[in-house]
Amino acid sequence: MLLILLALTARAQDWLITPIAQKSEVKLLKNGQIIEISNGLIARQIQISPNAATVSYKNLTTNEQFVRSVRPEARVTLNGKTYNVGGLYGQKEHAYLLEEWTNQLNSNSTDFQFIRHEIVAIKTHFEWKPTTWTANKNLPTGKGVILYFASNNAELKGVEVAVHYEIFDGIPVLEKWVTIENKSGNELKINQVVNEILATPEEESAVVGKPEKMKKPHKLYIENNFAYNNAMRYELSDQATHWKIDSSYTSQVNYYLETPCVVEVYPMLGVGIDLAAKESYTSIRSYELLLDSYDRERNGLARRKMYRTLFPWTTQNPIFMHLISTEPEKVKSVIDQCAETGYEMVILSFGSGLNMEDASDANIQKFKSLADYAHSKGIKLGGYSLFSSRRIDDENDVIDPVTGLPDKAAFFGHAPCLASKWGINYIKSLKKFIAETGFDLLEHDGPYPGDVCASTKHPGHKGLDDSQWVQMSMQKELYQWLNGRGIYINAPDWYFLDGSHKIGLGYREVNFSLSRAQQKILNRQNIYDGLWEKTPSMSWGFVPLTKYQGGTADAVLEPLSEHLTDYKQLMMQYYGAGVQACYRGPRLYDTDATKQVVKETIDWYKKYRDILNSDILHLRRPDGRDWDGIMHVNPALKEKGLMMVYNPLKEAITRKIKLPLYYTGLSKEAMIRTQEGKAAKYILDRNYNAEITVTIPAEGYTWLVVE
């Protein structure tokens, strides 16, 4: 009985289920010697005398400490010289830090010195105007504190470095970044900025082991806004989080002192910009999520809540169709079909003939007329534009720093430089086209993928050193400009933290030339695998209605009326996961019967839209041998859960399935119904599971609702 009571108490305090009442706060402790940033879930303490440095960083849920050794708060390289920002010295044992040691630490006069702090309200980093269906329209709340530093070096007089911290209500995340203000009267070269340095406890101890092979601290998840490379997963896209060794930690188990136990956040290739007098610079922003478990599902839920809470634009999820034509009558016809079936947006797809780089009056008027027509029907209109993976010319393409030739080292083989004359005009043309046509979406293929450029003739950057930082900044500015105008962004790269809304789920395009039977299972695998860390609204899938990437007649859905069963199931698989797919073709329906199937599916999706856009629990991965399924959960809704289960076999099956209902918020019993049938009561076991019996039709699916 005691164990059950303890479990219920812990569950009542679980931030993934019950909102945390305590608000974020910044306090001064120990007679003003410590600044503490806390929200009831995590707490970071920064000692500010004789200089500033983090001396404690705790997960308050687990009481786990993430600081074993004191480090500077940041590090900057200015005019070719490197300086610590803050920092305390004299710790003799680096395996752990005792509180009584902190008063014995000293500062170094060559470091930037702490001069003052300011407690502030948190502010959004760019304007966001949601104009589509959005699960969370609220920006995060919390508290911020800024620590200001100055240097005793005469060369840096008037250069002020500020380290910013923000902590958010109800979620164990801390944001950190650095700004530099040049009040010196002289131009300042910013070579590099390291905005976070933490010496953490190691994840594993090994007598012998190289740092690249050893495990990194698992319960400190750091995400930053310097990520790209089309991997569709953050860890593989991250370009700025670096785990390093600590040679000062001489008591570690590793014989060669090579345990990865220091994390630093900075762009690998540096910043490389010249900061003019009276100008300011803003670094990478890092978001630090302190995890409380090794469970993959729970950690995925934590990350998904971070996206929903801190980056709510990722919860926008309009229902869209991909049209492969720009002929006005065909566009209007599909707009009418969308209005009649409940779709909300038409995207003029790649291959449609749309050219948003053409900002001529005639082109703008053509598409403004179509956008006006769409809006008159309650439908949004947008379109596709390709930036990278294309060749412009020798003058505007990225220049390889090794050979001095264009395109030799481009990520996609060929690529223009965004800071070239062509690239600057490209952004200008897109903005003009979108603003004057009233377009509601930019599908941006091949966005800036991190290419460097050694040109010294491009007007937007000076040379190789600043080429990556400048191009990345231009990309971010475009996306933030779009957000401020309510423009939705599909972009196959990890720009979520700076305003993109949706990325590819993760699929191989050539697979859509396979048979529909194969596509159904492969699509479900893509859904299952792609939503461990991403939310449903952050991903798009793909359903080619016409021939795509080759294939034979058994690969396509057109004529739609002849493949209604497959069409319906493909829609249900995606909508049942909360994922919008690119239904790419010339129309949504071809007959009244097809129209009815599409409308019924969209009506069903809209009825359960809130729960279908909620987080997913992974029940069983599709393997073609037995049932597979997922379940959405949301303790804040009437429908606490919605399960989608599929049967790939050629005969109907009946299975007993344990539903994990912990994250529904239900604790004792659940009412569960199959589709719109009558609900039955189920008693939950001590692990919050309900065992149900489900019958799934041959090569089909069913769904259940938990209340």
Secondary structure as the mmCIF struct_conf table of DSSP 4:
data_model
#
loop_
_struct_conf.conf_type_id
_struct_conf.id
_struct_conf.beg_label_comp_id
_struct_conf.beg_label_asym_id
_struct_conf.beg_label_seq_id
_struct_conf.end_label_comp_id
_struct_conf.end_label_asym_id
_struct_conf.end_label_seq_id
HELX_RH_AL_P HELX_RH_AL_P1 LEU A 2 ALA A 12
TURN_TY1_P TURN_TY1_P1 GLN A 13 GLN A 13
TURN_TY1_P TURN_TY1_P2 TRP A 15 ILE A 17
BEND BEND1 THR A 18 THR A 18
HELX_LH_PP_P HELX_LH_PP_P1 GLN A 22 SER A 24
STRN STRN1 GLU A 25 LEU A 29
TURN_TY1_P TURN_TY1_P3 LYS A 30 GLN A 33
STRN STRN2 ILE A 34 SER A 38
BEND BEND2 GLY A 40 LEU A 41
STRN STRN3 ILE A 42 GLN A 47
BEND BEND3 SER A 49 ASN A 51
STRN STRN4 ALA A 53 ASN A 59
TURN_TY1_P TURN_TY1_P4 LEU A 60 ASN A 63
STRN STRN5 GLU A 64 GLN A 65
BEND BEND4 ARG A 68 ARG A 68
STRN STRN6 SER A 69 SER A 69
BEND BEND5 GLU A 73 GLU A 73
STRN STRN7 ALA A 74 LEU A 78
TURN_TY1_P TURN_TY1_P5 ASN A 79 GLY A 80
STRN STRN8 LYS A 81 VAL A 85
BEND BEND6 GLY A 86 GLY A 86
STRN STRN9 TYR A 89 TYR A 89
BEND BEND7 ALA A 95 ALA A 95
HELX_RH_3T_P HELX_RH_3T_P1 GLU A 99 GLN A 104
STRN STRN10 ASN A 106 ASN A 106
TURN_TY1_P TURN_TY1_P6 SER A 109 THR A 110
BEND BEND8 ASP A 111 ASP A 111
STRN STRN11 PHE A 112 PHE A 112
STRN STRN12 GLN A 113 ALA A 121
BEND BEND9 HIS A 125 PHE A 126
BEND BEND10 THR A 132 THR A 132
STRN STRN13 THR A 134 THR A 134
BEND BEND11 ALA A 135 ALA A 135
HELX_LH_PP_P HELX_LH_PP_P2 ASN A 138 PRO A 140
STRN STRN14 GLY A 142 ALA A 150
BEND BEND12 ASN A 152 ASN A 152
HELX_RH_3T_P HELX_RH_3T_P2 ALA A 154 LEU A 156
TURN_TY1_P TURN_TY1_P7 LYS A 157 GLY A 158
STRN STRN15 VAL A 159 PHE A 168
TURN_TY1_P TURN_TY1_P8 ASP A 169 GLY A 170
BEND BEND13 ILE A 171 ILE A 171
STRN STRN16 VAL A 173 ASN A 182
BEND BEND14 SER A 184 ASN A 186
STRN STRN17 LEU A 188 VAL A 194
STRN STRN18 GLU A 196 ALA A 199
HELX_LH_PP_P HELX_LH_PP_P3 THR A 200 GLU A 202
BEND BEND15 GLU A 203 GLU A 203
BEND BEND16 VAL A 207 VAL A 208
TURN_TY1_P TURN_TY1_P9 PRO A 211 LYS A 213
BEND BEND17 MET A 214 MET A 214
HELX_LH_PP_P HELX_LH_PP_P4 LYS A 215 PRO A 217
BEND BEND18 HIS A 218 LYS A 219
STRN STRN19 LEU A 220 ASN A 224
BEND BEND19 ASN A 225 ASN A 225
STRN STRN20 ALA A 227 ALA A 227
BEND BEND20 ASN A 229 ASN A 230
BEND BEND21 MET A 232 ARG A 233
HELX_RH_AL_P HELX_RH_AL_P2 TYR A 234 SER A 237
STRN STRN21 ASP A 238 ASP A 238
BEND BEND22 ALA A 240 ALA A 240
STRN STRN22 THR A 241 LYS A 244
TURN_TY1_P TURN_TY1_P10 SER A 247 SER A 248
TURN_TY1_P TURN_TY1_P11 THR A 250 SER A 251
BEND BEND23 GLN A 252 VAL A 253
TURN_TY1_P TURN_TY1_P12 TYR A 255 TYR A 256
BEND BEND24 LEU A 257 LEU A 257
STRN STRN23 VAL A 262 VAL A 265
TURN_TY1_P TURN_TY1_P13 MET A 268 LEU A 269
STRN STRN24 ILE A 273 LEU A 275
TURN_TY1_P TURN_TY1_P14 ALA A 277 LYS A 278
STRN STRN25 SER A 280 THR A 282
STRN STRN26 SER A 286 LEU A 290
HELX_RH_AL_P HELX_RH_AL_P3 ARG A 296 LEU A 310
HELX_RH_3T_P HELX_RH_3T_P3 PRO A 312 THR A 315
STRN STRN27 GLN A 316 GLN A 316
STRN STRN28 PHE A 320 LEU A 323
BEND BEND25 ILE A 324 ILE A 324
HELX_RH_AL_P HELX_RH_AL_P4 PRO A 328 THR A 341
TURN_TY1_P TURN_TY1_P15 GLY A 342 GLY A 342
STRN STRN29 MET A 345 LEU A 348
TURN_TY1_P TURN_TY1_P16 PHE A 350 GLY A 351
BEND BEND26 SER A 352 SER A 352
TURN_TY1_P TURN_TY1_P17 MET A 356 GLU A 357
HELX_RH_AL_P HELX_RH_AL_P5 ASP A 361 SER A 376
TURN_TY1_P TURN_TY1_P18 LYS A 377 GLY A 378
STRN STRN30 LYS A 380 LEU A 386
BEND BEND27 SER A 388 ARG A 390
TURN_TY1_P TURN_TY1_P19 ASP A 394 ASN A 396
STRN STRN31 ASP A 397 ASP A 397
HELX_LH_PP_P HELX_LH_PP_P5 VAL A 398 VAL A 398
STRN STRN32 ILE A 399 ILE A 399
HELX_LH_PP_P HELX_LH_PP_P6 ASP A 400 ASP A 400
TURN_TY1_P TURN_TY1_P20 PRO A 401 THR A 403
STRN STRN33 PRO A 406 PRO A 406
TURN_TY1_P TURN_TY1_P21 ASP A 407 ALA A 409
TURN_TY1_P TURN_TY1_P22 PHE A 411 PHE A 412
BEND BEND28 GLY A 413 GLY A 413
STRN STRN34 PRO A 416 PRO A 416
TURN_TY1_P TURN_TY1_P23 LEU A 418 ALA A 419
BEND BEND29 SER A 420 SER A 420
HELX_RH_AL_P HELX_RH_AL_P6 LYS A 421 THR A 437
TURN_TY1_P TURN_TY1_P24 GLY A 438 GLY A 438
STRN STRN35 LEU A 441 ASP A 445
BEND BEND30 GLY A 446 GLY A 446
BEND BEND31 THR A 456 THR A 456
TURN_TY1_P TURN_TY1_P25 PRO A 459 GLY A 460
BEND BEND32 LYS A 462 GLY A 463
HELX_RH_AL_P HELX_RH_AL_P7 LEU A 464 GLY A 484
TURN_TY1_P TURN_TY1_P26 ARG A 485 GLY A 486
STRN STRN36 TYR A 488 ASN A 490
BEND BEND33 PRO A 492 TRP A 494
HELX_RH_3T_P HELX_RH_3T_P4 PHE A 496 ASP A 498
TURN_TY1_P TURN_TY1_P27 GLY A 499 GLY A 499
STRN STRN37 LYS A 502 LYS A 502
STRN STRN38 ILE A 503 GLY A 504
HELX_RH_3T_P HELX_RH_3T_P5 GLU A 509 SER A 513
BEND BEND34 LEU A 514 LEU A 514
HELX_RH_AL_P HELX_RH_AL_P8 ARG A 516 GLY A 530
TURN_TY1_P TURN_TY1_P28 LEU A 531 GLU A 533
BEND BEND35 LYS A 534 LYS A 534
HELX_RH_3T_P HELX_RH_3T_P6 PRO A 536 MET A 538
STRN STRN39 SER A 539 PRO A 544
BEND BEND36 LEU A 545 THR A 546
BEND BEND37 GLN A 549 GLY A 550
HELX_RH_3T_P HELX_RH_3T_P7 ALA A 553 ALA A 555
BEND BEND38 PRO A 559 PRO A 559
HELX_RH_3T_P HELX_RH_3T_P8 LEU A 560 GLU A 562
BEND BEND39 HIS A 563 HIS A 563
HELX_RH_AL_P HELX_RH_AL_P9 LEU A 564 TYR A 575
TURN_TY1_P TURN_TY1_P29 GLY A 576 GLY A 578
HELX_LH_PP_P HELX_LH_PP_P7 VAL A 579 VAL A 579
STRN STRN40 GLN A 580 GLY A 585
BEND BEND40 PRO A 586 PRO A 586
BEND BEND41 LEU A 588 LEU A 588
BEND BEND42 ASP A 590 THR A 591
HELX_RH_AL_P HELX_RH_AL_P10 ASP A 592 LYS A 607
TURN_TY1_P TURN_TY1_P30 TYR A 608 TYR A 608
HELX_RH_AL_P HELX_RH_AL_P11 ARG A 609 LEU A 612
TURN_TY1_P TURN_TY1_P31 ASN A 613 ASN A 613
BEND BEND43 SER A 614 SER A 614
STRN STRN41 ASP A 615 ARG A 620
BEND BEND44 GLY A 624 ASP A 626
STRN STRN42 ASP A 628 VAL A 633
TURN_TY1_P TURN_TY1_P32 PRO A 635 ALA A 636
BEND BEND45 LEU A 637 GLU A 639
STRN STRN43 GLY A 641 ASN A 647
BEND BEND46 LEU A 649 GLU A 651
STRN STRN44 ILE A 653 PRO A 660
HELX_RH_3T_P HELX_RH_3T_P9 TYR A 662 THR A 664
TURN_TY1_P TURN_TY1_P33 GLY A 665 GLY A 665
BEND BEND47 LYS A 668 LYS A 668
STRN STRN45 GLU A 669 THR A 674
TURN_TY1_P TURN_TY1_P34 GLN A 675 GLU A 676
BEND BEND48 GLY A 677 GLY A 677
STRN STRN46 ALA A 680 ILE A 683
TURN_TY1_P TURN_TY1_P35 ARG A 686 ASN A 687
BEND BEND49 TYR A 688 TYR A 688
STRN STRN47 ASN A 689 ILE A 696
TURN_TY1_P TURN_TY1_P36 ALA A 698 GLU A 699
STRN STRN48 GLY A 700 VAL A 706
#
